[in-house]
Amino acid sequence: MSRLLTMVNGRPGATGSGAVVLVASGTAADLCWGRLAAPPPAGGGAAAVLIRVGDGGRVAKLLDWVLLPIARARVERLLARHRTAPARAAVYAVAPDCEAPTWVYRLGTPAAAYADSHLLPRVAGLRAIRAIVRWWTGCDATVAGLLVIGGR
């Protein structure tokens, strides 16, 4: 599990109304089958949940990819309970590692298309499998996780 942290404008450990607080972290299977109760952050910040992908072997990674859309929907419903105004959660892909990511980009934006075509590694011969994973999960198969941030 990642250490819990607070970020404001890229500064870790900051506090305030613009804070993004990581309240939970786990694999897609953990978040689907485990008890998921994330407390709302104090001080009016936005709660965030990190869904890790592929922490185990090949079977665990395949299970995470299959369960990722279900875990994402469950996390979005949980974060919707903490909102005062109706807003959709922002979902970011984290690559290549969750502990020290090099790229964090929002899904469904031009940045995601650029990352898929220019930044993320390519493996020869797996184009069809990556296309299926991208269709099912909404992100590339090489990302290490999804960061779901509740709306403010």
MIBAVEX-966668 format. One line per field, with one value per atom (N, C-alpha, C, CB): residue number from 1; residue in three letters; x, y, z. Coordinates in steps of 0.001 Angstrom, whole numbers, padded with zeros to 6 digits. Glycine has a CB too. Example, Ala and Ser with C-alpha at 12.3 -4.5 7.8 and 13.67 -1.06 7.14 Angstrom:
i = [1|1|1|1|2|2|2|2]
aa = [ALA|ALA|ALA|ALA|SER|SER|SER|SER]
px = [013190|012300|013200|011308|012850|013670|012900|014084]
py = [-005690|-004500|-003300|-004473|-002250|-001060|000030|-000598]
pz = [007800|007800|007800|009046|007080|007140|007870|005725]
***
This chain:
i = [1|1|1|1|2|2|2|2|3|3|3|3|4|4|4|4|5|5|5|5|6|6|6|6|7|7|7|7|8|8|8|8|9|9|9|9|10|10|10|10|11|11|11|11|12|12|12|12|13|13|13|13|14|14|14|14|15|15|15|15|16|16|16|16|17|17|17|17|18|18|18|18|19|19|19|19|20|20|20|20|21|21|21|21|22|22|22|22|23|23|23|23|24|24|24|24|25|25|25|25|26|26|26|26|27|27|27|27|28|28|28|28|29|29|29|29|30|30|30|30|31|31|31|31|32|32|32|32|33|33|33|33|34|34|34|34|35|35|35|35|36|36|36|36|37|37|37|37|38|38|38|38|39|39|39|39|40|40|40|40|41|41|41|41|42|42|42|42|43|43|43|43|44|44|44|44|45|45|45|45|46|46|46|46|47|47|47|47|48|48|48|48|49|49|49|49|50|50|50|50|51|51|51|51|52|52|52|52|53|53|53|53|54|54|54|54|55|55|55|55|56|56|56|56|57|57|57|57|58|58|58|58|59|59|59|59|60|60|60|60|61|61|61|61|62|62|62|62|63|63|63|63|64|64|64|64|65|65|65|65|66|66|66|66|67|67|67|67|68|68|68|68|69|69|69|69|70|70|70|70|71|71|71|71|72|72|72|72|73|73|73|73|74|74|74|74|75|75|75|75|76|76|76|76|77|77|77|77|78|78|78|78|79|79|79|79|80|80|80|80|81|81|81|81|82|82|82|82|83|83|83|83|84|84|84|84|85|85|85|85|86|86|86|86|87|87|87|87|88|88|88|88|89|89|89|89|90|90|90|90|91|91|91|91|92|92|92|92|93|93|93|93|94|94|94|94|95|95|95|95|96|96|96|96|97|97|97|97|98|98|98|98|99|99|99|99|100|100|100|100|101|101|101|101|102|102|102|102|103|103|103|103|104|104|104|104|105|105|105|105|106|106|106|106|107|107|107|107|108|108|108|108|109|109|109|109|110|110|110|110|111|111|111|111|112|112|112|112|113|113|113|113|114|114|114|114|115|115|115|115|116|116|116|116|117|117|117|117|118|118|118|118|119|119|119|119|120|120|120|120|121|121|121|121|122|122|122|122|123|123|123|123|124|124|124|124|125|125|125|125|126|126|126|126|127|127|127|127|128|128|128|128|129|129|129|129|130|130|130|130|131|131|131|131|132|132|132|132|133|133|133|133|134|134|134|134|135|135|135|135|136|136|136|136|137|137|137|137|138|138|138|138|139|139|139|139|140|140|140|140|141|141|141|141|142|142|142|142|143|143|143|143|144|144|144|144|145|145|145|145|146|146|146|146|147|147|147|147|148|148|148|148|149|149|149|149|150|150|150|150|151|151|151|151|152|152|152|152]
aa = [MET|MET|MET|MET|SER|SER|SER|SER|ARG|ARG|ARG|ARG|LEU|LEU|LEU|LEU|LEU|LEU|LEU|LEU|THR|THR|THR|THR|MET|MET|MET|MET|VAL|VAL|VAL|VAL|ASN|ASN|ASN|ASN|GLY|GLY|GLY|GLY|ARG|ARG|ARG|ARG|PRO|PRO|PRO|PRO|GLY|GLY|GLY|GLY|ALA|ALA|ALA|ALA|THR|THR|THR|THR|GLY|GLY|GLY|GLY|SER|SER|SER|SER|GLY|GLY|GLY|GLY|ALA|ALA|ALA|ALA|VAL|VAL|VAL|VAL|VAL|VAL|VAL|VAL|LEU|LEU|LEU|LEU|VAL|VAL|VAL|VAL|ALA|ALA|ALA|ALA|SER|SER|SER|SER|GLY|GLY|GLY|GLY|THR|THR|THR|THR|ALA|ALA|ALA|ALA|ALA|ALA|ALA|ALA|ASP|ASP|ASP|ASP|LEU|LEU|LEU|LEU|CYS|CYS|CYS|CYS|TRP|TRP|TRP|TRP|GLY|GLY|GLY|GLY|ARG|ARG|ARG|ARG|LEU|LEU|LEU|LEU|ALA|ALA|ALA|ALA|ALA|ALA|ALA|ALA|PRO|PRO|PRO|PRO|PRO|PRO|PRO|PRO|PRO|PRO|PRO|PRO|ALA|ALA|ALA|ALA|GLY|GLY|GLY|GLY|GLY|GLY|GLY|GLY|GLY|GLY|GLY|GLY|ALA|ALA|ALA|ALA|ALA|ALA|ALA|ALA|ALA|ALA|ALA|ALA|VAL|VAL|VAL|VAL|LEU|LEU|LEU|LEU|ILE|ILE|ILE|ILE|ARG|ARG|ARG|ARG|VAL|VAL|VAL|VAL|GLY|GLY|GLY|GLY|ASP|ASP|ASP|ASP|GLY|GLY|GLY|GLY|GLY|GLY|GLY|GLY|ARG|ARG|ARG|ARG|VAL|VAL|VAL|VAL|ALA|ALA|ALA|ALA|LYS|LYS|LYS|LYS|LEU|LEU|LEU|LEU|LEU|LEU|LEU|LEU|ASP|ASP|ASP|ASP|TRP|TRP|TRP|TRP|VAL|VAL|VAL|VAL|LEU|LEU|LEU|LEU|LEU|LEU|LEU|LEU|PRO|PRO|PRO|PRO|ILE|ILE|ILE|ILE|ALA|ALA|ALA|ALA|ARG|ARG|ARG|ARG|ALA|ALA|ALA|ALA|ARG|ARG|ARG|ARG|VAL|VAL|VAL|VAL|GLU|GLU|GLU|GLU|ARG|ARG|ARG|ARG|LEU|LEU|LEU|LEU|LEU|LEU|LEU|LEU|ALA|ALA|ALA|ALA|ARG|ARG|ARG|ARG|HIS|HIS|HIS|HIS|ARG|ARG|ARG|ARG|THR|THR|THR|THR|ALA|ALA|ALA|ALA|PRO|PRO|PRO|PRO|ALA|ALA|ALA|ALA|ARG|ARG|ARG|ARG|ALA|ALA|ALA|ALA|ALA|ALA|ALA|ALA|VAL|VAL|VAL|VAL|TYR|TYR|TYR|TYR|ALA|ALA|ALA|ALA|VAL|VAL|VAL|VAL|ALA|ALA|ALA|ALA|PRO|PRO|PRO|PRO|ASP|ASP|ASP|ASP|CYS|CYS|CYS|CYS|GLU|GLU|GLU|GLU|ALA|ALA|ALA|ALA|PRO|PRO|PRO|PRO|THR|THR|THR|THR|TRP|TRP|TRP|TRP|VAL|VAL|VAL|VAL|TYR|TYR|TYR|TYR|ARG|ARG|ARG|ARG|LEU|LEU|LEU|LEU|GLY|GLY|GLY|GLY|THR|THR|THR|THR|PRO|PRO|PRO|PRO|ALA|ALA|ALA|ALA|ALA|ALA|ALA|ALA|ALA|ALA|ALA|ALA|TYR|TYR|TYR|TYR|ALA|ALA|ALA|ALA|ASP|ASP|ASP|ASP|SER|SER|SER|SER|HIS|HIS|HIS|HIS|LEU|LEU|LEU|LEU|LEU|LEU|LEU|LEU|PRO|PRO|PRO|PRO|ARG|ARG|ARG|ARG|VAL|VAL|VAL|VAL|ALA|ALA|ALA|ALA|GLY|GLY|GLY|GLY|LEU|LEU|LEU|LEU|ARG|ARG|ARG|ARG|ALA|ALA|ALA|ALA|ILE|ILE|ILE|ILE|ARG|ARG|ARG|ARG|ALA|ALA|ALA|ALA|ILE|ILE|ILE|ILE|VAL|VAL|VAL|VAL|ARG|ARG|ARG|ARG|TRP|TRP|TRP|TRP|TRP|TRP|TRP|TRP|THR|THR|THR|THR|GLY|GLY|GLY|GLY|CYS|CYS|CYS|CYS|ASP|ASP|ASP|ASP|ALA|ALA|ALA|ALA|THR|THR|THR|THR|VAL|VAL|VAL|VAL|ALA|ALA|ALA|ALA|GLY|GLY|GLY|GLY|LEU|LEU|LEU|LEU|LEU|LEU|LEU|LEU|VAL|VAL|VAL|VAL|ILE|ILE|ILE|ILE|GLY|GLY|GLY|GLY|GLY|GLY|GLY|GLY|ARG|ARG|ARG|ARG]
px = [000841|000000|000881|-000954|000453|001195|001028|000729|002019|001865|000837|003238|000083|-000935|-000266|-002003|-000673|-000048|-001072|001078|-000683|-001514|-000715|-001975|-001353|-000679|-001514|-000438|-000858|-001484|-000533|-001804|-000990|-000174|001223|-000051|001270|002538|003405|003299|002968|003766|003245|003729|004037|003580|003518|004496|002576|002454|001728|003781|001281|000580|-000859|000615|-001474|-002865|-003650|-002983|-004958|-005800|-006979|-004997|-007779|-009002|-008719|-009911|-007574|-007252|-006492|-006466|-006424|-005625|-006263|-005433|-005432|-005844|-005251|-005367|-006110|-005680|-005894|-006450|-004829|-004929|-005479|-003543|-006726|-007382|-007362|-008807|-007088|-007035|-006185|-008452|-005636|-004833|-004931|-003344|-004993|-005040|-005191|-006176|-005097|-005285|-006769|-004704|-007072|-008472|-009242|-008567|-008627|-009292|-009559|-008448|-008596|-008787|-009965|-007509|-010047|-011090|-012449|-010715|-012472|-013753|-014317|-013585|-013459|-013946|-013728|-013293|-012843|-012584|-013539|-011162|-013536|-014355|-013714|-014489|-014511|-013998|-014714|-014189|-014026|-014582|-013502|-015087|-013594|-012619|-013236|-012148|-012615|-013164|-012981|-012502|-013924|-013725|-012545|-015011|-011762|-010614|-011060|-009703|-010295|-010602|-010166|-009917|-010812|-010409|-010905|-008958|-011866|-012439|-011631|-012655|-010657|-009864|-010618|-008556|-010029|-010622|-010006|-010428|-010865|-010384|-009936|-011476|-008902|-008385|-008120|-007093|-008320|-008055|-007158|-009389|-006092|-005170|-005500|-003694|-005833|-006092|-004829|-007364|-004143|-002901|-003214|-001988|-002382|-002551|-001254|-002970|-001346|-000197|000861|000421|000497|001502|002030|000921|001241|001657|002184|000503|001971|002419|001453|002588|001582|000768|-000711|001245|-001040|-002445|-003057|-002580|-002314|-002813|-003009|-001848|-002092|-002212|-003421|-000931|-003649|-004816|-006102|-004776|-006140|-007318|-007548|-007165|-006479|-006609|-007176|-005256|-006714|-007232|-008702|-006415|-009095|-010507|-011386|-010687|-010911|-011704|-011573|-011318|-010662|-010411|-011646|-009348|-012467|-013657|-014641|-014373|-014751|-015654|-015113|-015841|-013811|-013192|-013285|-011727|-013068|-013154|-014563|-012747|-015581|-016970|-017275|-017955|-016776|-017014|-016348|-016490|-015128|-014412|-015116|-012950|-015564|-016279|-017565|-016601|-018284|-019500|-019143|-020260|-018054|-017632|-017276|-016440|-016518|-016106|-017284|-015006|-018297|-019478|-020232|-020412|-020123|-020798|-020200|-020719|-018925|-018247|-018438|-016776|-019028|-019159|-020377|-019246|-020261|-021403|-022141|-020951|-021440|-022048|-021842|-021438|-022799|-022613|-021477|-023906|-020493|-019351|-018806|-018242|-018290|-017724|-016286|-017771|-015915|-014561|-013561|-014441|-012393|-011311|-010464|-010450|-010143|-009373|-008061|-010187|-006965|-005633|-004907|-004830|-004158|-003299|-001940|-003167|-001355|-000057|000902|-000148|002033|002992|004401|002715|005388|005403|005336|006630|005353|005369|004466|006825|003785|002891|003647|001871|004792|005549|006261|006560|006812|007523|007171|009080|005972|005540|006304|004051|006543|007142|006056|008049|004955|003835|002547|003699|001800|000451|-000381|000379|-001361|-002174|-003631|-001686|-004506|-005942|-006449|-006704|-007249|-007806|-008829|-008450|-008884|-009861|-009490|-011167|-008238|-007785|-006725|-007220|-006360|-005254|-003942|-005033|-003756|-002548|-002516|-002470|-003659|-003722|-003372|-005117|-003883|-003564|-002071|-004399|-001497|-000067|000767|000310|000387|001131|001063|000588|-000113|-000253|000600|-001710|000713|001442|002939|000817|003352|004750|005526|004783|004854|005585|005638|004972|004532|004475|005218|003023|005852|006642|005780|007429|006355|005696|006348|005758|005516|006008|005572|005477|006506|006208|005303|007506|004317|003454|002259|004238|002134|001021|000023|001548|000010|-000853|-002337|-000609|-002768|-004173|-004576|-004430|-003698|-004007|-004090|-002947|-003175|-003209|-004458|-001973|-004911|-006138|-007345|-006339|-007381|-008497|-008475|-008423|-007293|-007186|-007594|-005749|-007157|-007517|-009025|-006774|-009649|-011104|-011831|-011552|-011379|-012064|-011855|-011575|-010637|-010325|-010309|-009006|-010110|-010023|-008620|-010917|-007635|-006249|-005329|-005858|-004088|-003110|-002727|-001863|-002269|-001909|-000600|-001806|000170|001459|001383|002471|000220|000144|000200|-001149|000676|000822|-000410|002030|-001269|-002475|-003302|-002124|-004470|-005369|-005567|-006745|-005484|-005740|-007096|-004597|-008054|-009400|-009559|-010488|-009816|-009956|-011399|-008977|-012019|-013402|-013524|-013962|-014651|-014889|-015098|-016091|-014862|-015003|-016273|-013823]
py = [-001184|000000|001240|000002|002228|003487|004244|004351|005040|005889|006969|006521|007374|008387|009751|008353|010545|011844|012880|011773|014121|015253|016100|016089|016513|017336|018582|016532|019733|020970|021609|021939|021759|022357|021731|023859|020401|019695|019691|020272|020345|020372|019320|021781|018285|017275|017831|016059|017324|017708|019011|017795|019691|020957|020691|021776|021685|021569|022731|021537|022628|023702|023163|024645|024074|023668|023017|024862|023254|022657|021354|023612|020784|019586|018365|019348|017494|016181|015175|015913|014424|013523|012085|013803|011292|009884|009151|009300|008680|008061|006535|008541|005944|004488|004104|003888|002899|002365|000856|002838|000237|-001216|-001676|-001759|-002991|-003541|-003532|-004977|-003766|-003791|-004882|-004006|-006042|-007127|-006744|-008402|-006088|-005640|-004678|-004968|-003748|-002733|-003272|-001562|-004374|-004986|-005838|-005840|-006671|-007648|-007246|-008952|-006323|-005905|-004818|-005426|-004563|-003483|-002163|-003591|-001295|-000022|001097|000108|001697|002806|003872|002340|004874|005954|007161|006320|007639|008804|010065|008976|011000|012256|013025|013131|013691|014437|015656|014869|015958|017128|018395|017028|019486|020772|021066|020860|020297|020590|020136|022010|019277|018776|017725|018206|017269|016242|014886|016576|013881|012533|011865|011693|011033|010300|008856|010965|007945|006529|006055|005693|005333|004788|003318|004965|002966|001574|001060|001435|000142|-000407|-001533|-000918|-001681|-002732|-003510|-002145|-004830|-005683|-005732|-005254|-005727|-005838|-007261|-005369|-008255|-009651|-010219|-010497|-011520|-012191|-011969|-013677|-012812|-012662|-012894|-013605|-013896|-014185|-013042|-015513|-012522|-011394|-010158|-011078|-009927|-008776|-008925|-008604|-010123|-010373|-010155|-011804|-010638|-010431|-008951|-011187|-008203|-006754|-006066|-006140|-006441|-005806|-006137|-006241|-007380|-007763|-006994|-009292|-006812|-006175|-004659|-006737|-004080|-002638|-001775|-002258|-002013|-001159|-001261|-001531|-002441|-002621|-001882|-004123|-002018|-001318|000189|-001738|000665|002101|002625|002395|001898|002316|002328|001384|001329|001276|002455|-000052|002770|003895|005209|003932|005382|006611|006769|006606|005661|005743|006135|004392|005582|005925|007400|005065|007902|009305|010244|009563|009783|010616|010902|009934|010022|010247|011417|008990|011752|012826|014193|012523|014241|015511|016280|015271|017597|018439|018869|019665|018969|019339|018194|020671|017977|016894|017208|016641|016348|016486|015101|017431|014891|013587|013501|013358|012322|012111|012222|010737|012744|012822|011564|014112|010927|009684|009915|008504|009609|009806|008464|010807|008252|007081|007423|006634|006461|006636|005633|006437|006107|005214|005710|005116|004921|003475|002804|003025|003605|003066|003931|003020|003319|004092|004846|003170|004331|004976|006239|004011|006219|007378|007494|007247|007983|008015|009050|008305|008690|009618|010376|008879|009684|010294|010101|009702|011169|011134|011974|011671|011360|012087|011687|011825|012622|012391|011579|013726|010558|009716|010494|008452|010180|010801|012195|010852|012570|013898|013746|014701|014849|014765|014283|016124|014549|014065|012543|014624|011903|010441|009887|009960|010511|010062|010233|010843|011345|011576|010553|013000|010283|009312|007932|009263|007538|006223|006107|005957|007182|007088|007410|008015|008188|008633|008273|010097|008144|007993|006569|008866|005856|004530|003515|004096|002528|001560|000690|000681|000285|-000590|-001957|000007|-002996|-004361|-004963|-005203|-005476|-006018|-007240|-006384|-007314|-008482|-008475|-009670|-007492|-007469|-006353|-007319|-005849|-004724|-005058|-004315|-006268|-006657|-006784|-007980|-007354|-007502|-006137|-008376|-005246|-003895|-003148|-003104|-003350|-002699|-003208|-002938|-004493|-005055|-004498|-006612|-004458|-003908|-002436|-004068|-001667|-000245|-000070|000437|-000933|-000864|-001201|-001828|-002234|-002694|-001733|-004089|-001237|-000448|001053|-000864|001469|002890|003446|003638|002577|003035|001979|003336|002337|001434|000339|002208|-000780|-001928|-001737|-003159|-000697|-000516|000413|000023|000973|001861|001035|002718|001654|000970|001118|001497|002076|002266|003422|002461|003544|004673|005437|004189|006747|007622|008281|008696|007972|008517|009606|007401|010822|011962|012441|013114|012503|012957|014422|012685|014802|016210|017047|016345|018322|019219|019994|020174]
pz = [000000|000000|000000|001215|-000746|-000795|000507|-001977|000805|001979|001645|002416|002635|002418|002344|003538|001388|001226|000810|000207|000970|000577|-000390|001813|-001473|-002473|-002752|-003781|-002832|-003280|-004275|-002078|-005507|-006567|-006649|-006341|-006533|-006653|-005416|-007744|-004328|-003094|-002130|-002432|-001822|-000868|000546|-000907|001326|002720|002955|003314|001910|002070|002505|000755|003082|003504|002925|005052|003004|002509|001731|001647|001219|000538|-000811|000349|-001404|-002690|-002583|-003497|-001402|-001180|-001824|000308|-002377|-002866|-001892|-004365|-001207|-000150|-000616|001175|-000642|-000985|000232|-001430|000127|001277|001225|001368|000057|-000055|-001250|-000181|-001192|-002289|-002240|-002202|-003398|-003468|-004895|-002621|-005097|-006434|-006770|-006536|-008033|-008461|-007728|-009979|-007525|-006806|-005355|-006865|-004705|-003323|-003225|-002791|-004178|-004120|-004545|-004989|-005305|-005687|-004560|-006948|-003968|-003000|-001557|-003240|-001300|000069|000510|000213|001774|002320|001909|003886|001345|000849|001586|-000697|002507|003268|003391|004677|002564|002592|003285|001159|004356|005045|004210|006416|004304|003565|004151|003604|003318|003832|004629|002683|005652|006470|005750|007849|006017|005477|004080|005486|003583|002283|001097|002172|001287|000174|-000615|000675|-001676|-002516|-002178|-004013|-002011|-001727|-003017|-001032|-002929|-004078|-003671|-004629|-004623|-004408|-005547|-004336|-005211|-006196|-006417|-005740|-007658|-008024|-008704|-008966|-008041|-008578|-009560|-007437|-010582|-011576|-011693|-012948|-011606|-011889|-010825|-013117|-009551|-008495|-008344|-007177|-008787|-008644|-009944|-008150|-010149|-011364|-012518|-011110|-013545|-014743|-014488|-015799|-013670|-013374|-012578|-012597|-011606|-010813|-011681|-009663|-012618|-013505|-014425|-014334|-014954|-015801|-015012|-016372|-013776|-012928|-012657|-011606|-012425|-012212|-013437|-011856|-014645|-015860|-016081|-017075|-015746|-015910|-014922|-015708|-013702|-012654|-012603|-011336|-013372|-013285|-013533|-014267|-014559|-014735|-013566|-016027|-012965|-011825|-010609|-011502|-010359|-009229|-009408|-009072|-010630|-010905|-010641|-012357|-011077|-010831|-009341|-011562|-008616|-007166|-006455|-006584|-006845|-006246|-006573|-006738|-007814|-008191|-007386|-009696|-007144|-006304|-004876|-006303|-004346|-002993|-002894|-002569|-003860|-003818|-004071|-004847|-004777|-005025|-003729|-006035|-002758|-001461|-000698|-000598|-000956|-000229|-000875|-000126|-002052|-002771|-002300|-004277|-002327|-001995|-003255|-001202|-004358|-005636|-006622|-006191|-007535|-008495|-009461|-009268|-009483|-010391|-010648|-009803|-011821|-012174|-011657|-013719|-011212|-010718|-011867|-010028|-011574|-012544|-012408|-012337|-013538|-013522|-014273|-014159|-013599|-014148|-014236|-013289|-015296|-015431|-014836|-016927|-014139|-013498|-014135|-011932|-014642|-015297|-015048|-016814|-015060|-015127|-013756|-015844|-012666|-011301|-010437|-010717|-009475|-008596|-007510|-007949|-007100|-006023|-006480|-005455|-007694|-008241|-009724|-008035|-010026|-011430|-012250|-011509|-013491|-014437|-015173|-015429|-015489|-016204|-015429|-017613|-015300|-014762|-015716|-013264|-016349|-017317|-017169|-018754|-017484|-017355|-018536|-017254|-018238|-019296|-020113|-018701|-021401|-022284|-022744|-021610|-022626|-023039|-024130|-021824|-024789|-025751|-025113|-026397|-023839|-023161|-023129|-021730|-022961|-022965|-024339|-022541|-025386|-026744|-027024|-027786|-026579|-026779|-026008|-026344|-024764|-023962|-024594|-022528|-025081|-025717|-026969|-026065|-027723|-028987|-028867|-029990|-027872|-027822|-026546|-027989|-025419|-024158|-023626|-023128|-023707|-023109|-023969|-022913|-023337|-024094|-025003|-023145|-026096|-027064|-027031|-028488|-027076|-027115|-028448|-025897|-029200|-030527|-030420|-031264|-031310|-031391|-030466|-031121|-029602|-028654|-028949|-027246|-030152|-030507|-030299|-031962|-030679|-030549|-029081|-031282|-028267|-026841|-026175|-026139|-026523|-025949|-026369|-026366|-027598|-028064|-027286|-029570|-026991|-026207|-024784|-026176|-024174|-022822|-022807|-022284|-023793|-023868|-024036|-025032|-024848|-025038|-023735|-026164|-023019|-021810|-020640|-021428|-020456|-019263|-019495|-018726|-020742|-021030|-020919|-020120|-020636|-020541|-021134|-019067|-021343|-021935|-020947|-022383|-021479|-020644|-019877|-021499|-020197|-019520|-018312|-020494|-018002|-016849|-015564|-016896|-014500|-013216|-012343|-012479|-012671|-011872|-012338|-010446|-011734|-011995|-010695|-012575|-010781|-009645|-009879|-009466|-009019|-009135|-008082|-008967|-008533|-007630|-007670|-008015|-006502|-006414|-006732|-005043|-007327|-007653|-006410|-008566|-006549|-005391|-005488|-005281]
***
